[in-house]
């Protein structure tokens, strides 16, 4: 992003306490996965982008040793999946150890930007991590309308002081809509959708600053946030605000303008891609 997630009665209490501990470790793993996704990561020969956090969805919390078809199990829970991936682990004592296994063997799965939801189950040293992307359900308008709706939501967020990670930000002035940056943002979203990738650098090697300059933007400063898989401006903004780096772009007082847009392609992994370009 820039300018670049007891006796008979006592026995029952003991079981509940253990269950609570496991639930806490499951939640800790969700937090750890999101912290991992929130930073640039080396995975094989690729470096991942900073990703917004996964949303903990109880419909994705499935039995560790559940048998049967995964798609059928999620349909029974009412999760309208477009894509889903399950990871099973055996051996990790706690969330920290589980994360180490995931980083070593499943980084491509957990760093896939198409996934927006997660469910984690732990039973002793057995784990099941389910990542999912639901079907696009929102009825979106033209990209300009949704881009300006995203601008209004960002301005509402900027109107209040907040913490982005460990950094405090004061309330900032509202951003003005930029037609030039809007066109550049929509074009990058469309390029990501049509060519099935998720990156600030496009397939031709151009950076956000390059694209803004080529598009005719004359401001001195450019920043960019991207998102994939979310089918509403509200979900996009919530993800960015929960990600320290994306949040910092949103609250940066040096930016004065914004253009934003989305694009869809059913053949792409994430289905929908968003870009917001900041200028100043």
Secondary structure, DSSP 4 states (H G I P E B T S, - for coil): -------HHHHHHHHHHHHHHHHHHHHHHHHHHHHHHTS--EETTEEPPP-PPPEE-GGG---TT--S-HHHHHHHTT--EEEEEEEEEES--SHHHHHHHHHHH-HHHHT-TT--EEEEEEETTEEEEEEEEEPP-S----HHHHHHHHHHHHHHHHTS-EEETTEEE---PPPEE-HHHHHHHHHHHHHHHHHT---SS-TT---HHHHHHHTT---S-EEEEEEES--SHHHHHHHHHTSHHHHHHHH-TT--EEEEEEEE-TTSSSSEEEEEEEE-
